[in-house]
Amino acid sequence: MKIKLFFILFTIFFININAQDYIFGKAVSEDKAEIPDVTVINIRTDERVSTNRDGHFMISGRAGDELRFVKTVYERTNQKVTKENIGSPINVTLIKAATLIAEVEIKKEITGDIKIDSKNLNPPKKVQKLKSDLALYMSQKSDPRIMAARPGEFVQPITKGTFSFGKTKNKWDDMDLMNYLQNALGEKFFEDLKIDKPQIQHFILYILRTGFERNKILKYGYCTEEDMNRFKNAVFNRLSAYKKP
């Protein structure tokens, strides 16, 4: 007798645990219009139903289930079922998915008029010739003389880091270095030293030829910031000797 009673109670408990309720609701768009033929899926049971023409649906489930709403041109939407949804409707709003508009190339159509069609479809001869001349010009190599310095213009060659084997000719001579130092330091530097403008070059050559080490500068044709500082120190050390009668 006790065994039968236990079996009956267990069966009732099992039925209550696995009992399914019915969940109902409505699917609408962003502007509150009913959406028919929306597929409603209970993810736990994989049961599927469709909304009717008024957007209503009914599907078996229970609290804790998750419903998925799928409809073409709308974004997929999931809705969790709560205890409040058992016995009260679930209203779901579906949002339209963004669509990409293909780029359309607008071409001029043939009109049948030879003058108009030839103008629209065929570029002018001047334009064709210009494009042809530009293509020919871009394919040619530049003349090295274009980048050469103008007469009387001093340009410091950028040759730092150049390595060669055997005896090489210096890139600069004392006159090149003198011109570079005069331009780099500026007239004000020498004016502050009380060196008259006509005497600036003479003074620079005096510093160079009274022990200023410059072999590396002349070899590579490049004067570093360290070289400039060495030259300034030499100027300050020999200035008084230069000005002595």
Kinemage of the C-alpha trace (Angstrom):
@kinemage 1
@onewidth
@group {chain A} dominant
@subgroup {mainchain}
@vectorlist {calphas} color= white
{ca met a 1} P 0.000 0.000 0.000
{ca lys a 2} L 2.808 2.405 0.891
{ca ile a 3} L 4.619 1.529 -2.341
{ca lys a 4} L 1.533 2.317 -4.454
{ca leu a 5} L 1.026 5.635 -2.633
{ca phe a 6} L 4.670 6.566 -3.181
{ca phe a 7} L 4.396 5.692 -6.873
{ca ile a 8} L 1.280 7.854 -7.300
{ca leu a 9} L 2.877 10.838 -5.564
{ca phe a 10} L 6.043 10.484 -7.658
{ca thr a 11} L 4.001 10.359 -10.870
{ca ile a 12} L 2.071 13.507 -9.919
{ca phe a 13} L 5.339 15.286 -9.047
{ca phe a 14} L 6.945 14.218 -12.328
{ca ile a 15} L 3.954 15.457 -14.326
{ca asn a 16} L 4.021 18.827 -12.559
{ca ile a 17} L 7.746 19.212 -13.140
{ca asn a 18} L 7.502 18.483 -16.859
{ca ala a 19} L 4.201 20.187 -17.471
{ca gln a 20} L 4.233 22.577 -20.420
{ca asp a 21} L 2.386 25.859 -20.470
{ca tyr a 22} L 1.363 27.761 -23.548
{ca ile a 23} L 3.000 31.062 -24.354
{ca phe a 24} L 1.221 33.457 -26.650
{ca gly a 25} L 1.949 36.887 -27.975
{ca lys a 26} L 2.263 39.133 -30.982
{ca ala a 27} L 5.037 40.241 -33.376
{ca val a 28} L 4.917 43.802 -34.669
{ca ser a 29} L 7.182 46.128 -36.657
{ca glu a 30} L 8.734 49.365 -35.445
{ca asp a 31} L 5.663 51.280 -36.613
{ca lys a 32} L 3.406 48.856 -34.665
{ca ala a 33} L 2.150 47.002 -37.762
{ca glu a 34} L 1.365 43.271 -37.308
{ca ile a 35} L 3.895 40.986 -39.038
{ca pro a 36} L 2.548 37.682 -40.416
{ca asp a 37} L 4.590 34.517 -41.111
{ca val a 38} L 7.231 35.178 -38.471
{ca thr a 39} L 8.871 31.900 -37.430
{ca val a 40} L 8.817 31.502 -33.641
{ca ile a 41} L 11.225 28.887 -32.260
{ca asn a 42} L 11.473 27.519 -28.728
{ca ile a 43} L 15.224 26.975 -28.559
{ca arg a 44} L 14.936 24.369 -25.770
{ca thr a 45} L 12.371 22.139 -27.475
{ca asp a 46} L 13.007 23.223 -31.098
{ca glu a 47} L 9.252 23.610 -31.540
{ca arg a 48} L 8.371 26.015 -34.338
{ca val a 49} L 5.216 27.934 -35.120
{ca ser a 50} L 4.368 30.864 -37.408
{ca thr a 51} L 2.467 34.038 -36.622
{ca asn a 52} L -0.928 34.415 -38.293
{ca arg a 53} L -1.944 37.295 -40.530
{ca asp a 54} L -2.491 39.464 -37.437
{ca gly a 55} L 0.981 38.671 -36.096
{ca his a 56} L -0.307 36.454 -33.234
{ca phe a 57} L 1.341 33.180 -32.191
{ca met a 58} L 1.018 30.474 -29.537
{ca ile a 59} L 3.748 27.982 -28.614
{ca ser a 60} L 4.269 25.531 -25.738
{ca gly a 61} L 6.974 26.325 -23.222
{ca arg a 62} L 7.731 27.342 -19.675
{ca ala a 63} L 9.512 30.010 -17.676
{ca gly a 64} L 13.211 30.125 -18.509
{ca asp a 65} L 12.764 29.117 -22.147
{ca glu a 66} L 14.125 31.357 -24.886
{ca leu a 67} L 12.082 32.155 -27.975
{ca arg a 68} L 13.635 33.176 -31.259
{ca phe a 69} L 11.800 35.231 -33.886
{ca val a 70} L 12.971 34.941 -37.485
{ca lys a 71} L 11.617 36.806 -40.510
{ca thr a 72} L 13.182 37.776 -43.832
{ca val a 73} L 14.405 41.427 -44.053
{ca tyr a 74} L 14.112 41.711 -40.243
{ca glu a 75} L 16.854 41.300 -37.660
{ca arg a 76} L 16.727 38.069 -35.660
{ca thr a 77} L 15.340 38.661 -32.174
{ca asn a 78} L 15.476 36.526 -29.011
{ca gln a 79} L 13.102 36.833 -26.053
{ca lys a 80} L 13.488 35.199 -22.629
{ca val a 81} L 10.293 33.754 -21.127
{ca thr a 82} L 9.640 34.850 -17.550
{ca lys a 83} L 7.027 33.754 -15.038
{ca glu a 84} L 5.050 36.899 -15.872
{ca asn a 85} L 4.820 35.765 -19.498
{ca ile a 86} L 2.922 32.627 -18.480
{ca gly a 87} L -0.661 33.746 -18.818
{ca ser a 88} L 0.167 37.190 -20.240
{ca pro a 89} L 1.141 37.995 -23.849
{ca ile a 90} L 4.667 38.576 -25.112
{ca asn a 91} L 4.816 41.496 -27.512
{ca val a 92} L 7.953 41.496 -29.659
{ca thr a 93} L 9.073 44.317 -31.938
{ca leu a 94} L 11.128 43.301 -34.976
{ca ile a 95} L 13.581 45.771 -36.472
{ca lys a 96} L 14.255 45.875 -40.194
{ca ala a 97} L 17.765 44.837 -41.145
{ca ala a 98} L 19.977 47.384 -42.861
{ca thr a 99} L 20.485 46.685 -46.556
{ca leu a 100} L 23.339 47.840 -48.764
{ca ile a 101} L 22.391 49.573 -51.985
{ca ala a 102} L 24.604 48.522 -54.855
{ca glu a 103} L 26.542 51.330 -56.489
{ca val a 104} L 25.029 52.250 -59.824
{ca glu a 105} L 27.193 53.704 -62.560
{ca ile a 106} L 25.246 56.209 -64.595
{ca lys a 107} L 26.180 56.132 -68.244
{ca lys a 108} L 24.936 58.349 -70.990
{ca glu a 109} L 22.651 56.458 -73.295
{ca ile a 110} L 22.870 56.469 -77.073
{ca thr a 111} L 20.459 59.023 -78.472
{ca gly a 112} L 20.777 58.240 -82.163
{ca asp a 113} L 22.142 61.695 -82.915
{ca ile a 114} L 25.676 61.250 -84.307
{ca lys a 115} L 26.944 64.627 -83.066
{ca ile a 116} L 25.670 64.108 -79.506
{ca asp a 117} L 26.690 60.451 -79.289
{ca ser a 118} L 30.203 61.102 -80.647
{ca lys a 119} L 30.656 63.867 -78.071
{ca asn a 120} L 29.415 61.751 -75.151
{ca leu a 121} L 31.111 58.474 -76.044
{ca asn a 122} L 34.353 59.712 -77.596
{ca pro a 123} L 36.568 62.172 -75.700
{ca pro a 124} L 37.800 65.202 -77.684
{ca lys a 125} L 41.012 64.791 -79.660
{ca lys a 126} L 42.721 67.420 -77.501
{ca val a 127} L 41.973 65.385 -74.382
{ca gln a 128} L 43.237 62.197 -76.002
{ca lys a 129} L 46.459 63.921 -77.110
{ca leu a 130} L 46.993 65.410 -73.637
{ca lys a 131} L 46.620 61.986 -71.999
{ca ser a 132} L 49.019 60.470 -74.531
{ca asp a 133} L 51.612 63.222 -73.979
{ca leu a 134} L 51.342 62.880 -70.192
{ca ala a 135} L 51.818 59.103 -70.381
{ca leu a 136} L 54.914 59.586 -72.565
{ca tyr a 137} L 56.315 62.254 -70.235
{ca met a 138} L 55.787 60.144 -67.085
{ca ser a 139} L 57.567 57.185 -68.702
{ca gln a 140} L 60.732 59.193 -69.425
{ca lys a 141} L 63.605 59.548 -66.983
{ca ser a 142} L 64.447 63.020 -65.708
{ca asp a 143} L 67.496 64.803 -67.068
{ca pro a 144} L 70.130 64.958 -64.258
{ca arg a 145} L 70.785 68.594 -65.209
{ca ile a 146} L 67.325 69.527 -63.926
{ca met a 147} L 68.357 68.798 -60.326
{ca ala a 148} L 71.815 70.370 -60.674
{ca ala a 149} L 72.671 73.509 -58.699
{ca arg a 150} L 72.411 76.848 -60.464
{ca pro a 151} L 75.617 78.835 -61.161
{ca gly a 152} L 76.832 80.408 -57.931
{ca glu a 153} L 74.387 78.384 -55.801
{ca phe a 154} L 75.966 76.312 -53.031
{ca val a 155} L 74.316 73.008 -52.167
{ca gln a 156} L 75.613 70.654 -49.505
{ca pro a 157} L 75.845 67.156 -51.044
{ca ile a 158} L 74.153 64.448 -48.996
{ca thr a 159} L 76.778 61.724 -49.045
{ca lys a 160} L 76.931 60.628 -45.419
{ca gly a 161} L 77.267 56.871 -45.119
{ca thr a 162} L 78.805 56.405 -48.606
{ca phe a 163} L 81.522 53.764 -48.714
{ca ser a 164} L 83.979 53.133 -51.525
{ca phe a 165} L 87.117 51.073 -52.029
{ca gly a 166} L 90.509 52.417 -53.032
{ca lys a 167} L 91.595 56.013 -53.259
{ca thr a 168} L 88.672 58.405 -53.663
{ca lys a 169} L 88.577 62.063 -54.579
{ca asn a 170} L 87.318 64.464 -51.935
{ca lys a 171} L 83.738 65.648 -52.375
{ca trp a 172} L 84.649 69.130 -51.130
{ca asp a 173} L 87.643 71.430 -51.065
{ca asp a 174} L 88.369 74.282 -48.629
{ca met a 175} L 86.350 76.732 -50.719
{ca asp a 176} L 83.266 74.480 -50.567
{ca leu a 177} L 83.599 74.131 -46.807
{ca met a 178} L 84.151 77.879 -46.418
{ca asn a 179} L 80.969 78.675 -48.356
{ca tyr a 180} L 78.995 76.123 -46.341
{ca leu a 181} L 80.200 77.491 -42.970
{ca gln a 182} L 79.472 81.076 -43.993
{ca asn a 183} L 75.911 80.203 -45.047
{ca ala a 184} L 75.232 77.866 -42.117
{ca leu a 185} L 76.460 80.238 -39.397
{ca gly a 186} L 75.054 83.398 -40.971
{ca glu a 187} L 76.470 86.929 -41.055
{ca lys a 188} L 75.239 87.762 -37.550
{ca phe a 189} L 77.552 85.134 -36.039
{ca phe a 190} L 80.568 86.952 -37.486
{ca glu a 191} L 79.173 90.418 -36.796
{ca asp a 192} L 78.990 89.521 -33.080
{ca leu a 193} L 82.696 88.605 -33.311
{ca lys a 194} L 83.433 92.061 -34.808
{ca ile a 195} L 84.480 90.512 -38.125
{ca asp a 196} L 83.672 92.824 -41.032
{ca lys a 197} L 81.628 91.327 -43.854
{ca pro a 198} L 84.454 91.546 -46.451
{ca gln a 199} L 86.746 89.683 -44.021
{ca ile a 200} L 84.393 86.763 -43.225
{ca gln a 201} L 85.726 84.379 -45.859
{ca his a 202} L 89.323 85.304 -45.093
{ca phe a 203} L 88.690 84.658 -41.403
{ca ile a 204} L 87.099 81.227 -42.089
{ca leu a 205} L 90.033 80.164 -44.270
{ca tyr a 206} L 92.387 81.350 -41.500
{ca ile a 207} L 90.643 79.013 -38.997
{ca leu a 208} L 90.668 76.116 -41.473
{ca arg a 209} L 94.336 76.451 -42.302
{ca thr a 210} L 95.634 76.901 -38.765
{ca gly a 211} L 95.085 73.357 -37.562
{ca phe a 212} L 91.314 72.689 -37.918
{ca glu a 213} L 90.886 68.979 -38.682
{ca arg a 214} L 88.636 68.652 -41.750
{ca asn a 215} L 89.845 65.650 -43.744
{ca lys a 216} L 86.667 63.652 -43.117
{ca ile a 217} L 84.461 66.646 -43.928
{ca leu a 218} L 86.207 67.184 -47.264
{ca lys a 219} L 86.215 63.487 -48.095
{ca tyr a 220} L 82.465 62.950 -47.691
{ca gly a 221} L 81.292 66.509 -48.362
{ca tyr a 222} L 79.276 66.509 -45.150
{ca cys a 223} L 79.515 68.683 -42.056
{ca thr a 224} L 77.955 67.271 -38.889
{ca glu a 225} L 76.700 69.185 -35.868
{ca glu a 226} L 79.783 67.987 -33.992
{ca asp a 227} L 81.983 69.450 -36.748
{ca met a 228} L 80.134 72.762 -36.463
{ca asn a 229} L 80.760 72.845 -32.703
{ca arg a 230} L 84.473 72.083 -33.251
{ca phe a 231} L 84.671 74.954 -35.717
{ca lys a 232} L 82.998 77.358 -33.263
{ca asn a 233} L 85.458 76.355 -30.537
{ca ala a 234} L 88.340 76.920 -32.935
{ca val a 235} L 86.931 80.371 -33.741
{ca phe a 236} L 86.781 81.402 -30.092
{ca asn a 237} L 90.268 80.042 -29.387
{ca arg a 238} L 91.949 81.771 -32.353
{ca leu a 239} L 89.946 84.964 -32.617
{ca ser a 240} L 92.376 87.035 -30.565
{ca ala a 241} L 95.351 85.729 -32.569
{ca tyr a 242} L 93.620 86.668 -35.824
{ca lys a 243} L 92.951 90.228 -34.669
{ca lys a 244} L 96.539 90.862 -33.522
{ca pro a 245} L 98.425 93.254 -35.809
